[in-house]
Amino acid sequence: MKVFFPPPNRRFGTVDVLGLVGLTGLLIGRYVPVAKLIPFWGCVLRESTGWPCLGCGLTRVADRVAHFNFVGAWEANPMGTVGALLFALAAVVMVLHMAFKMPVPEIELSPREWTWLRVAFPILLFVNYAYVVVKTKFPHLLT
């Protein structure tokens, strides 16, 4: 892995876009009760079959992370919690980058590191989904 630091700038880049998306999502999670305002909000798969989808719990994660309830967010969806926290980090980096010209590091992965990432991500996704299924359908197994 190689990390490069560009000269100080205010160029809007990928991290800034992710930070803006994260900031918007967390502000909505904090101040707008989406699940209560939108009558059809919910998981169609879970409502019709009883089984959760891969994204089940993400609304609760956004709400709980925005309210600093990290334990509750982790219980709803662990990988979603990590994603929400990374979005929050990107929002902080975006503010520092745009306000103070802080250089945003550019990371370059080797082909071997990309291969490990491509192998690890689906495994983590499977483990996360297994946790969500067990938490939803068989909660007695987690006590």
N, C-alpha and C positions, 0 to 999 in steps of 0.2 A: 504494500500500500504506500502510495506517495501522496503527500499533502503539500499543496502549493498555496502560498498567500499572495494574492494580487496586490498591487498598490491600492492605497485608500481610494474609494470611489463611491458613487451613489447610483451605479447602474442597476436597474431592476432585473433580477435574475430568478433562477428557479427557486432558491431558498426564500426569496422575497414573496414569490407567488404562493408557496406552501405556507409561509407565515401569515399572509393575508387570508388565505382559506382557513387556516387554523384559528386565527383571531376571530374571524367572522363566525365560525362554527361554535367556538367556545362562548362568544358573547350571546349567540342565539340560545345555546344550552343553558346559559346563566339566567337570561332575562325573559325568554319566551317559552312558555309551557307547550311545546309543539304537540306532544301526545294528548294533551287535553283540548287543544284548540282545533285540531284536525280530526274529524270524526272517523275517518277511514284509516287513521294512522295505526300501524301495527304490522306484524308479520303474517302475511297471508298463509304461508306454508304452515306456521305453527298453529294458526287459528283453524285451519282445515284438517290438518293431520295430527297435531299435537307434538310434532317434531320440530325442533328449532332449525333455522337456516344458518348459513355461515355468518351472517351479519346480525343475528339475534343478540340483543343487548347493547348495540352501539348507541342508540338514543340514550339509554340509561348511563352509558359510559360518558358521553358528552355532558350530560346533566351533572353527573357526580364529579367528574374532573373539574368542571366549571365551578362547582361548589366546594372544591378541595376535599371531597370524600373519596380518597384514593383506594381505600379498602373496599368500599362498596362498588367502585368502578371495576376493580380487579375481579371481584366476585361475579360481576355481570358478564365480562368478557376480557380475559387477561391480555390478549393480543391487541384488542381495541384500546385498552388502557395505555399500552405502550405506544400505539399510534397516536392517541390523543396527546400524550405527554411530548411526543416528538413534534407534533403540530404546535404545541405551546412553546417548545424550545425554538422552533422556527420563527414563531411570532416575536419572541424576544430578540433573536438574532436580526430579524427584519427591522425592528425598531432601532436597534443599535447601529445597523448598517446604514439605514436611511438618515438617521438623526446625526450620527457622529462619524460617518464615512468609515466605519469599522470594516476592514477587509473580511470577506466571507471566504473561508478556506475552501479550496477545490480539492476533492479527493479523487485519486485515480487508482482503481483496483487492477491487479494483474489478472491475466486470464484464469489462473488457478484460483484466485480469490473469488472471481465471478462464478466459477464452477461450484465452489463451496457454498456460495450464497444461493445459487439456483437449486442446490440439493437441500440446503437447510431450511429455506423458506417454506416449501410444501410440507416438510416434516413438522415444522412449528405450526403451520396452519392446521394440519391434521390433529396434532395434540391439542391445540386450542379448541377445535370443533368437538373433539371427544370430551373435553372438559365441559363445554357448554351443553352437550347432549346429556352427560351424566348429571350435571347440575339441574337441568330441566326435567328429565324423565326419571332419574334415579337419585334424588338428593340424599336418601338414607345411606348411600355408599360413601358420601363425603364426610360423614360425622364420625 
